[in-house]
Amino acid sequence: MDPKDRVDRAIVYPTTTKKLYSSVTDMQHYHFNTCPAMPAHVRAAYTSCRSNMNKERKNRDPSLLVPKEYWTKVGEDIGMIDQVSDDGSNGGIKLIDGHKLVARSELPEHKKTLFMPDGTPKEKVEEDSFDKLVAEL
């Protein structure tokens, strides 16, 4: 999808693993209900899951993690850790060596859908100009 066609909160960048939960809930509230790229069957499955998530806490299985703890654990399980800058300030989230994520650009369906910062698809840009831009970054 062309970046300029994305709806609000299509991409989020939490600054710590503890903020994964708030980023996910933002996407749930602001993005998932309006995303035109979400297939109908996925939206139906999401809506069904969401109705279960909205049950009162007393009706949930007590062995399950509360949502904030769950999302922090998921981030850690896939290799996300909080990074501390040299000055002791928050350095964002980084991935540990051997993490379990795959770069989106490495997925077969995305290899030909790379975009320039201005939203122009990479395949419509001459290779020399793309390489020049990358060198400038």
N, C-alpha and C positions, 0 to 999 in steps of 0.2 A: 504494500500500500504506500502510495506517495505520502511522505511526511506531512505535507500541507493538508491532506484529507483526513488526518487522524482527529478523533474527538478528544475532549479533555481527559487528562491523566492516562493517556495511552502508554506513556513511559514514565516511570518514577525512579528516583535515585535516593533511596534511604541513606542517611549518613552513618547509621550504626545498625548492628544486627537487632538491637532492641526496638528500632523503628520500623522493622519489616512489617510488623503487625499493622501499624497505622498506615503504611503505604498500601498494604493489601486492602484494608478497609476503605481507604480513599478510592482505590480502583473499583472495589465492589459497589460503592455508592455512586460514584460519578462517571465511571467509564463503562462497566459491563452492561448497564441497562440501555446505553445508546450506541454502542459500538456496531457500525454497519458490517464489519468484517466477521463478526461472530455468527457462525452458522446456526440455523434455527434449532437443530438437535442439541447443540452445545448449550445454547441459551436455555433450553428446556431442562437439561440436566443441571445446569447451574441454579436455575430457579428452584428445582426440587431440593437440591442440597441446601440452598439458602433457607428454605422453610425449616429444615432440620436444625440449622445453625441458630435459628431464632427462638428455639425452645428455651424456656426458663432454665437457668443453671441447675435448679433443684431436680429437674427431670432428665438431666444429662447423666451419662455414665460417669461415676466419680473417678474411674481410673484414667479418664482422658485428660490430657493437659488443657488448661484454659487457653483460649486463642493466642494471647500474647506470648505465653511460654511455648506453644506449639510452633509459631512462626519463627521464634528465635532458635528453637531446636532444629527446624528444617534448614534454616540458613547455615547453622553450624554443621549439620549432617552433610550438606553438599559442598562444604569447604569455605564458607564465608566466615571471616573473622574481622573484628574491629581493629583498625590500624591506628596507632598512635604516632603522631609526627615527632620529629626530633625535639621540638620545643614542648612536648607533652600535650599538645592540643589534639583534637579529634582529626584523624587523617582519613576518615571515611572507611568504607568496607573494602577489604582486599580478599583475594582468593589464595588459599594455601597451596603449596606445591602438591600435585596429585589430586586436585579438586575434581569433582564429578561433572562439571559443566562443560558444554561444547559451545564454542563461539557460533552465534547465529549465522555468520557469514560462511561457516563451514558446513552448514546443513544444505543438502542438495537443492531444496526448493528456494533457497535464498542466495545461492551463489551468483545468480544472474540478476539480482534485484538490489544491487548496491547503489546508494544515492550519494550525490555530492552534497556539501553543506547547504547549497541553495535549493535542494530538492530535485535537481535534475538527475535522472537515472544515469548511473555510471556508463552503461553501454551506449548512451547517446553522446557521451563526451569522448573526445579523442584521447587516446592513451597518454600522449605526451602531456596534455594539459592536466590530466589527473595525476600523473607522476610528479609534475611540477608543483601542484597544489600540496600533495603529500609531503614533498621535500620542504616546502615552506612552513609546514606545521611543526 
